Amino acid sequence: MKAEVQKIQLPILEQKSISLQIKREDLLYPALSGNKYRKLKYNLLSAREQGHEQLLTFGGAYSNHIAATARAGKDNGIKTIGIIRGEELVSAWEQNPTLKKARQDGMQFKFVSRTTYRERHDPAFHARLRAEFGKYYLLPEGGTNELAIRGCEEILSDEDKEFNVVCCSVGTGGTLAGIVNSSWEHQLILGFPALAGDFLNKDIRKFTAGNNWELQQDYHFGGYARVNKELVLFINNFYSQTKIPLDPVYTGKMMFGILDLIRKDFFAAHTKILAIHTGGLQGIDGMNTKLKMKNLPLIEV
Ligand SMILES: *Cc1c(COP(=O)(O)O)cnc(C)c1O
């Protein structure tokens, strides 16, 4: 499946003679939130091939991966179990739009403390989970594994060869790795991490042997799921100018970064940039609940 590519029109692009286009992966399978569809595709096939009847995965309360796994389970007739970070949610999850939707899509939850959540790679914890739930196909937190990267290799298609630069946002880096694997040598793949930390470069090198990529580390806005008024206003303004909705955790930060780099002449004139819209729009409701409590402007897309 190929997503539509749209040209973005903004005065700054004309002024700097830069072409910026956006690949709308978010429109491909909206219920699965863009790149999460790519990451789940071969895992679902593999789970079925191995005869599994349920998927188990891990995530935070607003996780796109949790939302996507629940929906993929529903659409493919396979049960889903979400191990969710935060014991306090046991009595509060119905106020959380992501979890409420995941539950409607049939996901069974187990809420665990932050300490227990840290054991998610520990075989002893998995032995306890298997005793509680029975046999399951394991999807790691964020959904990144070899099969997920293979799915993300299908984001770029032959027509995309014309671009000099391809941009995507980065959580675990699995999506970036897939894009690097299927990119052309003349292209630079720019990743915009949604979280702070130096570990990402090393992680990504585990997922791809390519080296035509780099990370822009200055656009995480203080860390994962952190937002401020400037970012919210940017997302709203971008939407009113282009009619393209961005999410506050990933794609909003990426697009803010791309336009800031353009303003700072990071790209030569006549550079052709392709930005990947990886989805994440399901997270806007949950973020707006938090913004309201902090008396910050809401995301209006
Ligand atoms: C999960 C997610 C990402 C990050 O993908 P990784 O493969 O973990 O780097 C980017 N954008 C959106 C919208 C996501 O939901």
Ligand as a Chemical Component Dictionary entry (heavy atoms), coordinates in Angstrom:
data_LIG
# 
_chem_comp.id                   LIG 
_chem_comp.type                 NON-POLYMER 
_chem_comp.pdbx_formal_charge   0 
_chem_comp.three_letter_code    LIG 
# 
loop_
_chem_comp_atom.comp_id 
_chem_comp_atom.atom_id 
_chem_comp_atom.alt_atom_id 
_chem_comp_atom.type_symbol 
_chem_comp_atom.charge 
_chem_comp_atom.model_Cartn_x 
_chem_comp_atom.model_Cartn_y 
_chem_comp_atom.model_Cartn_z 
_chem_comp_atom.pdbx_ordinal 
LIG C1 C1 C 0 5.471  5.350 17.326 1  
LIG C2 C2 C 0 5.499  6.569 16.507 2  
LIG C3 C3 C 0 6.699  7.096 15.988 3  
LIG C4 C4 C 0 8.032  6.516 16.312 4  
LIG O1 O1 O 0 8.302  5.323 15.681 5  
LIG P1 P1 P 0 9.599  4.506 16.059 6  
LIG O2 O2 O 0 9.628  3.409 15.080 7  
LIG O3 O3 O 0 9.409  3.990 17.454 8  
LIG O4 O4 O 0 10.770 5.406 16.002 9  
LIG C5 C5 C 0 6.628  8.206 15.182 10 
LIG N1 N1 N 0 5.464  8.814 14.911 11 
LIG C6 C6 C 0 4.308  8.367 15.422 12 
LIG C7 C7 C 0 3.069  9.109 15.124 13 
LIG C8 C8 C 0 4.284  7.227 16.222 14 
LIG O5 O5 O 0 3.115  6.794 16.731 15 
# 
loop_
_chem_comp_bond.comp_id 
_chem_comp_bond.atom_id_1 
_chem_comp_bond.atom_id_2 
_chem_comp_bond.value_order 
_chem_comp_bond.pdbx_ordinal 
LIG C1 C2 SING 1  
LIG C2 C3 SING 2  
LIG C2 C8 DOUB 3  
LIG C3 C4 SING 4  
LIG C3 C5 DOUB 5  
LIG C4 O1 SING 6  
LIG O1 P1 SING 7  
LIG P1 O2 DOUB 8  
LIG P1 O3 SING 9  
LIG P1 O4 SING 10 
LIG C5 N1 SING 11 
LIG N1 C6 DOUB 12 
LIG C6 C7 SING 13 
LIG C6 C8 SING 14 
LIG C8 O5 SING 15 
# 
